[in-house]
Amino acid sequence: MSIRAVCFDLYGTLINIETNEDMEEIYRGISHYLTYHRVFMNRREVRERYFAVMKERKRQSTERYPEIDVEAIWHTILIQENSKPLNGREKLAKELARLHRGISRTRLERYEGVKRTLKSLQEQYQLALISDAQRCFALPEMRALNIKKYFDIRIISGDYGYRKPDSRLFQMAAEQLEVAPHQAIYVGNDMFRDIYGAQQAGFKTIYIDSNQGSKSYNDIQPDYFAHDFYQVLDGVAFLAQKHADN
């Protein structure tokens, strides 16, 4: 059976992003913003509470590769502060997650060749996203860079409480695409989370050597090595032909 789908990692593969959660202005800005909602914590308290709740939620997880939910972190902090009724609290938690992300972000751009490659692949294959991310800011960032429209199927780790290389994320994508894992190619920039994870689930793999991600993991090797995003089309064609020959 032929290759029918191509799945992608997001950050470090499609999107070149840089964030710094240590910046003092993040927590100062959130502290100031919270005063408009009658929540009074100084920037030090905001920072300490944020990382304490994150650490505790990870500690309580039973998953091998636990993933956080940033909206749930802020929601917990608001509950601790007895802030707002339930419906208002959920809205504010999302706003705080996005505010934290927006201030911490120092770079957001597509890698060269991404849009042209996705447009070309869309003509022949189903496309899906499998990403370690948070829905509340991943989708707006994809929209801002004009790539959200290429992915009707988006598997985002923050929705499930576990992250790659957990094979369940890849299996969900295959199920939603209605393809067998060996009929799909996964493209990613991290040899452990992306390549190892996808291979464990039965996917063919293309590794992109970007400015982010783990470059090696044990003796794992991708099915195709791309030096940049322009070579993804060559990799897909190579693997599709190899699969057809077999």
C-alpha positions as CSV (number, residue, x, y, z in Angstrom):
1,M,0.0,0.0,0.0
2,S,1.2,3.5,-0.8
3,I,2.1,6.4,1.4
4,R,-1.1,8.3,2.1
5,A,-0.3,10.9,4.8
6,V,2.5,13.2,5.9
7,C,2.5,14.4,9.6
8,F,4.6,17.2,11.0
9,D,6.0,18.4,14.3
10,L,5.4,22.1,14.9
11,Y,8.1,23.9,16.8
12,G,11.6,23.5,15.5
13,T,10.2,22.0,12.3
14,L,7.6,24.3,10.8
15,I,8.0,27.2,13.2
16,N,11.3,28.8,14.3
17,I,10.5,30.0,17.8
18,E,12.4,31.2,20.8
19,T,11.0,31.8,24.3
20,N,12.5,32.8,27.6
21,E,10.3,32.1,30.7
22,D,12.9,33.5,33.0
23,M,12.3,37.1,32.0
24,E,11.2,39.3,34.9
25,E,8.9,41.4,32.8
26,I,6.7,38.4,32.2
27,Y,5.7,38.1,35.8
28,R,5.6,41.9,36.4
29,G,3.2,42.2,33.5
30,I,1.0,39.4,34.7
31,S,1.1,40.9,38.3
32,H,-0.1,44.2,37.0
33,Y,-2.8,42.7,34.8
34,L,-4.2,40.6,37.6
35,T,-4.9,43.8,39.6
36,Y,-7.7,44.5,37.1
37,H,-9.3,41.3,38.2
38,R,-8.8,41.9,41.9
39,V,-6.0,39.4,42.3
40,F,-3.0,40.9,44.1
41,M,0.3,39.2,43.9
42,N,3.7,40.8,43.2
43,R,5.9,39.5,40.4
44,R,7.9,37.3,42.7
45,E,4.8,35.6,44.0
46,V,3.4,35.1,40.5
47,R,6.6,33.5,39.3
48,E,7.0,31.2,42.4
49,R,3.4,30.1,42.3
50,Y,3.5,29.4,38.5
51,F,6.5,27.1,38.8
52,A,5.3,25.5,42.0
53,V,2.0,24.5,40.5
54,M,3.7,23.2,37.4
55,K,6.1,21.1,39.4
56,E,3.3,19.7,41.5
57,R,1.2,18.8,38.5
58,K,4.1,17.0,36.9
59,R,4.8,15.2,40.2
60,Q,1.2,14.0,40.4
61,S,1.2,12.7,36.8
62,T,1.3,8.9,36.2
63,E,2.6,9.3,32.7
64,R,6.1,8.3,31.6
65,Y,6.3,11.5,29.5
66,P,4.1,14.0,31.4
67,E,2.8,17.1,29.7
68,I,1.5,20.2,31.4
69,D,-1.7,22.2,30.7
70,V,-0.8,25.8,31.1
71,E,-4.4,26.9,31.3
72,A,-4.9,24.5,34.2
73,I,-1.9,25.9,35.9
74,W,-3.3,29.4,35.9
75,H,-6.8,28.1,36.7
76,T,-5.3,26.5,39.8
77,I,-3.6,29.7,40.9
78,L,-6.9,31.6,40.4
79,I,-8.7,29.0,42.5
80,Q,-6.1,29.4,45.2
81,E,-6.7,33.2,45.1
82,N,-10.5,32.6,45.2
83,S,-10.8,34.6,42.0
84,K,-13.9,35.0,39.9
85,P,-16.8,32.6,39.4
86,L,-16.1,29.4,37.4
87,N,-16.9,30.7,33.9
88,G,-14.9,33.9,34.4
89,R,-12.0,32.0,35.9
90,E,-11.6,29.7,32.8
91,K,-11.6,32.7,30.5
92,L,-9.0,34.5,32.6
93,A,-6.8,31.4,32.8
94,K,-6.6,31.3,29.0
95,E,-5.8,35.0,28.9
96,L,-3.0,34.6,31.4
97,A,-1.5,31.6,29.5
98,R,-1.4,33.7,26.3
99,L,-0.1,36.7,28.1
100,H,2.7,34.6,29.6
101,R,3.5,33.1,26.2
102,G,3.4,36.4,24.4
103,I,5.7,38.3,26.7
104,S,8.2,35.3,26.9
105,R,8.3,35.0,23.1
106,T,11.4,36.5,21.5
107,R,11.1,35.0,18.0
108,L,8.3,33.6,15.9
109,E,8.7,32.9,12.2
110,R,8.3,30.1,9.6
111,Y,11.3,28.3,8.4
112,E,12.2,28.9,4.8
113,G,10.3,26.7,2.4
114,V,7.5,25.6,4.8
115,K,4.5,27.2,3.1
116,R,5.5,26.2,-0.4
117,T,6.2,22.6,0.7
118,L,3.0,22.2,2.6
119,K,1.0,23.5,-0.3
120,S,2.7,21.1,-2.7
121,L,2.2,18.1,-0.3
122,Q,-1.4,18.9,0.2
123,E,-2.1,18.2,-3.4
124,Q,-1.2,14.6,-3.0
125,Y,-1.3,13.6,0.7
126,Q,-3.3,14.1,3.8
127,L,-1.6,16.3,6.3
128,A,-1.6,16.2,10.1
129,L,0.1,17.9,13.0
130,I,1.5,16.0,16.0
131,S,3.1,18.5,18.4
132,D,4.2,18.9,22.0
133,A,2.3,22.2,22.5
134,Q,-0.6,24.0,24.1
135,R,-3.7,24.5,22.0
136,C,-4.4,28.0,23.4
137,F,-1.3,29.5,21.8
138,A,-0.2,26.9,19.2
139,L,-3.3,27.5,17.0
140,P,-3.1,31.3,17.1
141,E,0.7,31.1,16.3
142,M,0.0,28.8,13.3
143,R,-2.7,31.2,12.2
144,A,-0.4,34.2,12.5
145,L,2.1,32.4,10.3
146,N,-0.6,31.3,7.8
147,I,0.0,27.6,8.1
148,K,-3.0,26.5,10.3
149,K,-5.2,26.0,7.1
150,Y,-3.0,23.1,6.0
151,F,-3.9,20.9,9.0
152,D,-7.4,19.8,9.7
153,I,-6.1,17.1,12.1
154,R,-4.1,18.5,15.0
155,I,-2.8,16.3,17.8
156,I,-1.6,18.6,20.5
157,S,0.0,17.0,23.6
158,G,-1.4,19.6,26.1
159,D,-4.8,18.2,25.5
160,Y,-3.8,14.7,26.7
161,G,-1.4,15.1,29.6
162,Y,1.4,13.2,27.9
163,R,3.9,14.2,25.2
164,K,6.1,12.6,22.5
165,P,7.7,10.1,22.2
166,D,4.5,8.6,23.6
167,S,3.3,6.4,20.7
168,R,-0.4,7.2,21.5
169,L,-0.1,10.6,20.0
170,F,1.1,9.1,16.7
171,Q,-1.6,6.4,16.8
172,M,-4.3,9.0,17.3
173,A,-3.2,10.8,14.2
174,A,-3.2,7.6,12.1
175,E,-6.7,6.7,13.3
176,Q,-8.0,10.2,12.5
177,L,-6.3,10.1,9.1
178,E,-7.8,6.6,8.6
179,V,-4.4,5.2,7.5
180,A,-2.1,2.5,8.8
181,P,1.0,3.8,10.5
182,H,3.3,2.4,7.8
183,Q,1.3,4.5,5.3
184,A,2.3,7.7,7.0
185,I,5.5,9.7,7.2
186,Y,6.4,11.8,10.2
187,V,8.7,14.9,9.8
188,G,10.4,16.3,12.9
189,N,13.6,17.9,14.2
190,D,14.2,15.9,17.4
191,M,15.8,12.5,17.2
192,F,14.3,11.3,20.5
193,R,10.8,12.8,20.7
194,D,10.1,12.9,16.9
195,I,12.1,10.2,15.2
196,Y,12.2,7.6,17.9
197,G,8.6,8.2,18.9
198,A,7.3,8.0,15.3
199,Q,9.3,4.9,14.6
200,Q,8.0,3.2,17.7
201,A,4.5,3.8,16.4
202,G,5.3,2.4,12.9
203,F,5.7,5.6,10.9
204,K,8.3,6.3,8.3
205,T,10.5,9.3,9.4
206,I,12.2,12.3,8.0
207,Y,14.6,14.2,10.3
208,I,15.1,17.9,9.7
209,D,18.4,19.2,11.0
210,S,17.1,22.6,12.3
211,N,18.5,25.0,14.9
212,Q,16.5,23.2,17.6
213,G,16.0,19.7,19.0
214,S,18.1,16.7,20.0
215,K,20.5,15.7,17.2
216,S,20.9,12.1,18.3
217,Y,19.4,9.4,20.5
218,N,21.1,6.0,21.0
219,D,21.5,4.4,17.6
220,I,18.2,5.7,16.1
221,Q,18.4,6.7,12.5
222,P,15.7,8.4,10.4
223,D,14.5,6.9,7.1
224,Y,15.5,10.2,5.4
225,F,17.8,13.0,6.6
226,A,16.9,16.5,5.4
227,H,19.4,19.3,5.9
228,D,16.6,21.9,5.6
229,F,12.9,22.1,4.9
230,Y,13.4,22.4,1.1
231,Q,14.6,18.7,1.2
232,V,11.3,17.5,2.7
233,L,9.7,17.1,-0.7
234,D,12.7,15.0,-1.9
235,G,12.4,12.9,1.3
236,V,8.7,12.2,0.8
237,A,9.2,11.3,-2.8
238,F,12.1,9.0,-1.9
239,L,10.1,7.2,0.8
240,A,6.9,7.0,-1.3
241,Q,8.9,5.4,-4.1
242,K,10.7,3.0,-1.7
243,H,7.4,2.0,-0.2
244,A,5.9,1.4,-3.6
245,D,8.8,-0.8,-4.7
246,N,8.3,-2.9,-1.6
